[in-house]
């Protein structure tokens, strides 16, 4: 069965945004006088919780505070998150974020091959808009047929809601689409929706459990940023992943392997 669409995660996949997110959180904490500061190691651990609001709630729950104080802080989460979003979008619009190597080439190859492009992200529409406008310019939003955001679904990744929404809106069955992710929660979300998945980890997610992925690479690569050990490792045609090679891998793979089956059954 031929592939019709690629469904991309955003944070970490299109661009390595997590450091900017971390900085934006810390600016919001300072702005609102909370006295919190997330170092890189702590933030990397907190990324096990998907979604900015959910991440803050989990952090609050971990603090040695009275129940009433935690309740008061939980009530402030929307205010804190709004301040954080403003700082993030400001930094993005000032050019503080770049696409990962090979992403632009890959998107253009996919478009030239007639594939439809979609986004399935747990971040907000405002953040996605800021990133796409800053990195791709006016065509950023028009490149994607569907942009599914975290606020549109009941449960965020690792639940499959966001991928199911993107596929339903596209009108494409999972066996005709490929997911591109960077995190274990994103992989679980895509597998649960029945998608063959490419994973390109970053500093924030490398070393995680990516069992069930169709392919794991350190990045997409490019002529200026060739992947080490390629071709000859996992790729056969070039030291970067081309759309033709990806389509061949996904099209010839079993539609549903044992690990994917477990996720689809809710395990």
C-alpha positions in Angstrom: 0.0 0.0 0.0 1.5 3.4 -1.0 2.2 6.2 1.5 0.1 9.4 1.0 1.1 11.6 4.0 3.7 12.5 6.5 2.6 13.6 10.0 5.2 15.6 11.9 5.7 16.3 15.6 7.0 19.9 16.2 9.0 20.4 19.3 12.3 18.5 18.9 11.3 17.1 15.5 11.1 20.1 13.1 13.3 22.2 15.4 15.2 21.6 18.6 13.0 23.9 20.6 13.3 22.6 24.1 16.1 24.9 25.3 14.0 27.9 24.2 11.0 26.4 26.0 13.1 26.0 29.1 14.3 29.6 28.9 10.8 30.8 28.4 9.6 28.9 31.5 12.3 30.5 33.6 11.6 34.0 32.3 7.9 33.5 33.2 8.9 32.2 36.7 11.0 35.3 37.2 8.4 37.6 35.9 5.7 36.3 38.2 8.0 36.1 41.3 7.8 32.3 41.7 11.4 31.7 42.6 11.6 28.6 40.4 14.4 27.9 37.9 14.7 24.8 35.8 18.2 23.7 35.0 18.8 21.6 31.9 19.0 18.3 33.8 15.8 18.9 35.7 14.0 20.0 32.6 15.1 16.9 30.7 13.5 14.9 33.4 10.4 17.0 33.4 9.9 16.3 29.7 8.6 12.9 30.6 5.4 14.8 31.2 3.9 15.9 27.9 2.4 19.4 27.7 3.6 22.6 29.3 0.6 23.0 31.7 0.8 19.4 32.7 4.5 19.7 33.2 4.1 22.6 35.6 1.4 20.7 37.5 3.6 17.7 37.9 6.4 20.0 39.2 4.1 21.7 41.7 3.0 18.3 43.0 6.7 17.4 43.6 7.3 20.4 45.8 7.4 20.0 49.6 4.4 22.3 50.1 1.1 22.1 52.0 -1.9 20.9 50.0 -3.5 24.4 50.2 -0.3 26.0 48.7 -0.2 23.4 45.9 -3.8 24.1 45.1 -3.1 27.8 44.9 -0.2 27.3 42.5 -2.3 24.9 40.4 -4.8 27.7 40.0 -2.1 29.9 38.7 -0.9 27.5 36.0 -2.9 29.1 33.1 -1.5 32.5 34.1 2.1 31.2 34.2 1.7 29.3 31.0 0.4 32.3 29.2 3.4 34.3 30.3 5.7 31.5 29.2 4.0 31.3 25.8 4.5 35.0 25.3 8.2 34.7 26.0 8.6 31.7 23.7 6.8 33.3 20.8 8.9 36.5 21.3 12.1 34.5 21.1 10.9 32.5 18.1 9.9 35.7 16.2 13.3 37.2 16.9 15.0 34.3 15.1 15.9 32.3 18.2 15.0 28.9 16.7 16.2 27.2 13.6 15.0 24.0 11.8 17.0 20.9 12.4 19.5 20.0 9.7 17.8 18.4 6.7 14.2 19.3 7.7 13.7 21.9 5.0 15.2 19.7 2.3 13.0 16.8 3.5 9.8 18.8 3.5 10.4 20.1 0.0 11.3 16.5 -1.2 8.0 15.3 0.3 6.0 18.0 -1.4 7.7 17.3 -4.7 6.8 13.7 -4.3 3.1 14.6 -4.0 2.8 13.7 -0.3 0.5 15.6 2.0 2.0 17.1 5.1 0.4 17.3 8.6 1.4 18.3 12.1 0.4 16.4 15.3 1.7 18.3 18.3 0.8 18.7 21.9 2.0 22.3 21.9 -0.4 25.3 21.3 -1.4 26.7 18.0 0.3 30.0 19.0 3.6 28.2 19.5 3.3 26.3 16.2 2.4 29.5 14.3 5.4 31.3 15.8 7.8 28.5 14.9 6.6 28.0 11.3 6.6 31.7 10.6 10.0 32.2 12.0 11.7 29.2 10.3 9.7 28.9 7.0 8.3 32.4 6.5 5.0 33.0 4.8 4.8 29.5 3.4 5.2 27.9 6.8 1.5 27.4 7.4 0.5 26.7 3.9 3.0 23.7 3.6 0.8 21.7 5.9 -2.7 20.4 5.0 -3.6 19.8 8.6 -2.2 21.3 11.9 -3.5 19.4 14.9 -2.7 21.0 18.3 -2.7 19.7 21.8 -5.6 21.9 22.9 -7.9 20.2 20.4 -7.8 16.8 22.1 -8.8 15.4 25.5 -5.6 13.5 26.2 -2.1 14.5 25.1 0.8 12.2 24.1 1.5 9.4 24.8 -2.2 9.0 24.2 -3.0 8.6 20.5 -5.7 11.3 20.3 -3.6 13.9 18.4 -2.5 11.4 15.7 -6.0 10.1 15.3 -7.3 13.6 14.9 -4.7 14.5 12.3 -5.4 11.3 10.3 -9.2 11.8 10.5 -8.8 15.4 9.3 -6.5 14.3 6.5 -8.9 11.5 5.5 -5.9 9.1 5.4 -5.7 5.7 7.1 -2.7 5.0 9.3 -1.2 2.4 6.9 -0.9 5.2 4.3 1.0 7.6 6.6 4.3 7.9 8.3 4.9 9.7 11.7 8.1 11.6 12.4 8.9 12.0 16.1 11.7 12.7 18.5 10.5 11.4 21.9 9.3 8.2 23.5 5.9 9.7 24.3 5.5 10.8 20.7 6.5 7.4 19.5 3.9 5.7 21.8 1.3 8.1 20.5 2.1 7.4 16.9 2.3 3.6 17.4 -1.0 3.6 19.2 -2.6 5.2 16.1 -1.1 2.4 14.0 1.6 4.6 12.3 5.0 3.5 11.0 7.3 5.9 12.8 10.7 7.5 12.1 12.4 8.8 15.3 15.1 11.5 15.2 16.1 12.1 18.9 17.7 15.2 20.3 19.8 15.9 23.4 16.6 15.9 25.4 15.4 12.5 24.3 18.5 10.5 23.2 19.0 7.2 25.0 15.2 6.7 25.5 13.3 3.6 24.7 12.4 3.7 21.0 11.3 0.1 20.6 8.7 -0.2 17.9 10.0 2.6 15.8 10.4 1.7 12.1 13.7 3.7 11.9 15.8 5.6 14.4 18.4 8.1 13.1 20.3 10.9 14.9 18.7 13.3 12.4 17.6 13.6 8.8 21.0 14.8 7.7 22.0 16.9 4.7 24.9 17.4 2.3 26.2 20.0 4.8 25.4 17.8 7.8 25.9 14.1 6.7 24.9 11.4 9.2 27.9 9.5 10.6 28.3 6.0 9.3 26.0 6.5 6.4 25.4 5.2 3.9 26.1 1.6 4.9 24.6 1.7 8.4 20.8 2.0 8.2 20.7 4.0 5.0 21.9 2.7 1.6 21.7 5.7 -0.8 23.3 8.7 0.8 24.6 10.0 4.2 21.2 11.6 4.8 17.6 10.3 4.6 15.9 10.9 1.3 12.2 10.7 0.9 12.4 7.9 -1.7 14.4 5.7 0.7 12.0 6.4 3.6 8.9 5.6 1.5 10.5 2.3 0.4 11.3 1.3 4.0 7.8 2.1 5.3 6.0 0.6 2.3 7.8 -2.8 2.6 7.5 -3.0 6.4 4.9 -5.1 8.1 1.7 -3.0 8.6 1.6 -3.7 12.3 4.5 -5.3 14.3 4.1 -6.9 17.8 5.1 -3.7 19.7 2.6 -1.6 17.8 -0.1 -4.1 18.5 0.6 -3.8 22.2 0.2 0.0 22.0 -3.0 -0.3 20.0 -4.4 -2.6 22.7 -3.7 0.0 25.3 -0.8 -1.7 27.1 
